[in-house]
Amino acid sequence: MTFSISPYLASKLMGEALHEAMIAEAQGEVPIGAVLATQRGDIVARSINSVTTSGNPLAHAEVKVIEHFSSTHRSTRYEQCILCVTVEPCIMCAGAILLARIPIVIWGTEEPITGAFGSKLDLCTLIHEEPNGIYRPVRSIGGIRREEAKLLMQNFFRKRRA
């Protein structure tokens, strides 16, 4: 099941994810934020990257937002949800997205080292070329408010190196 998303809603959700990223930055984390929303744009979960403060390499914003939603809704399927994240998901997060059956992923800026939605590799395309087709297609919409997300990341790492 797929549904459409307007450019206005995509931008609005990215604004919410960028706000979460700023919270992460204020806490000394890499500024990555994520929100999970309904088709109408109602946010049902939000999270930030917390790898540094938790000491947990799995504490990516995407994984945490999925965990938060599943703990409050007792669900393992997200067919009616949209995930919005400020940076292109990595391979681990792409796997979690596929397992959760999230049909639409919106992301801001590319992740050239570990990006799994087109920058480094496109895990969704690889999965859908499988003859068994056990995973449903994930629609990836990248570059939403790219410059804002990219600038947030660049400024964070510039300050960290100084």
C-alpha positions in Angstrom: 0.0 0.0 0.0 1.4 3.3 -1.0 0.1 6.8 -0.6 1.2 10.2 -1.7 2.7 13.0 0.2 2.6 16.7 -0.7 5.8 18.8 -0.9 4.2 21.0 1.8 3.8 18.1 4.2 7.3 16.8 3.4 8.8 20.2 4.3 6.7 20.5 7.4 7.8 17.1 8.7 11.4 17.9 7.9 11.1 21.1 9.9 10.1 19.0 12.9 13.0 16.6 12.3 15.4 19.5 12.1 14.1 20.8 15.4 14.9 17.4 16.9 18.4 17.6 15.3 19.0 20.9 17.0 18.0 19.3 20.4 20.5 16.5 19.7 23.2 19.1 18.9 22.5 21.0 22.1 23.1 17.7 24.0 26.5 17.2 22.3 25.2 14.6 19.9 25.6 14.5 16.1 22.6 16.6 15.0 20.3 14.0 13.5 16.5 14.1 14.3 13.6 11.9 13.2 9.9 12.0 13.3 7.3 9.3 12.5 4.0 10.6 11.3 0.6 9.4 10.0 -0.4 10.0 6.3 -2.1 13.2 7.4 1.1 14.5 9.1 0.2 13.9 12.7 3.5 13.1 14.5 3.2 9.9 16.5 6.9 9.6 17.6 10.0 11.8 17.6 13.6 11.1 18.5 17.2 12.2 18.3 20.5 10.6 17.7 22.0 9.6 21.1 25.0 7.4 20.2 27.5 9.5 22.1 25.6 10.1 25.3 24.3 6.6 25.6 27.5 4.9 24.4 25.2 2.7 22.2 26.1 2.5 18.5 22.5 1.4 17.8 21.0 4.6 19.2 20.3 6.2 15.8 17.4 8.5 15.6 15.6 6.3 13.1 15.9 3.2 15.2 14.9 5.0 18.4 11.8 6.6 16.8 10.7 3.1 15.6 11.3 1.7 19.1 9.3 4.6 20.7 6.3 4.0 18.4 6.3 0.3 18.9 6.5 0.6 22.7 3.5 3.0 22.8 1.4 1.4 20.1 2.4 -2.3 20.5 2.8 -2.6 16.7 5.5 -4.0 14.5 4.0 -2.7 11.3 4.0 0.9 10.2 2.3 0.7 6.8 0.4 3.9 7.4 3.4 5.9 8.6 5.9 8.3 7.1 9.5 8.5 8.5 11.3 11.8 8.2 15.0 12.0 9.2 17.4 14.8 8.6 20.2 12.6 7.2 20.0 9.7 4.8 19.6 6.5 6.7 22.5 4.1 7.1 22.4 0.4 6.3 21.4 -0.5 9.9 18.5 2.0 9.8 17.5 1.0 6.3 17.1 -2.6 7.6 15.0 -1.5 10.5 12.8 0.6 8.1 12.3 -2.4 5.8 11.4 -4.7 8.8 8.9 -2.1 10.1 7.4 -1.9 6.6 7.5 1.9 6.6 6.3 2.8 3.1 7.8 6.4 2.8 11.1 7.7 4.0 11.9 11.4 3.7 15.4 12.5 4.3 17.3 15.8 4.2 21.0 15.5 3.3 23.0 12.7 1.8 25.3 10.5 3.9 28.2 9.8 1.5 29.9 7.2 3.7 27.1 5.0 5.0 24.0 6.2 3.1 21.7 3.3 2.2 19.0 5.2 0.2 21.1 6.1 -2.8 24.3 7.9 -1.8 26.6 4.9 -1.1 24.1 2.2 -2.0 20.4 1.8 -2.4 19.4 -1.0 -0.1 15.7 -0.7 -1.1 16.5 -1.2 -4.8 18.6 -4.2 -4.0 15.9 -5.8 -1.8 13.2 -5.3 -4.4 15.3 -7.0 -7.1 15.1 -10.1 -5.0 13.1 -12.8 -6.8 11.0 -13.6 -3.7 10.0 -9.9 -3.1 9.3 -10.4 0.6 9.7 -6.7 1.4 7.4 -4.1 0.3 8.7 -1.1 -1.7 9.9 1.9 0.3 9.5 5.2 -1.4 12.6 7.3 -0.7 12.3 11.1 -1.0 15.7 12.7 -0.5 16.9 16.3 -0.5 14.0 17.8 1.5 15.4 21.0 3.0 18.8 19.6 2.1 20.8 22.8 2.7 19.5 23.2 6.2 20.2 19.7 7.2 23.6 19.8 5.5 24.6 23.1 7.2 23.6 21.7 10.6 25.9 18.7 10.1 28.8 20.8 8.7 28.7 23.3 11.5 28.6 20.6 14.1 31.7 18.9 12.8 33.5 22.2 12.1 33.0 23.1 15.8 34.0 19.6 16.9 37.3 19.8 14.9 38.1 23.3 16.2 
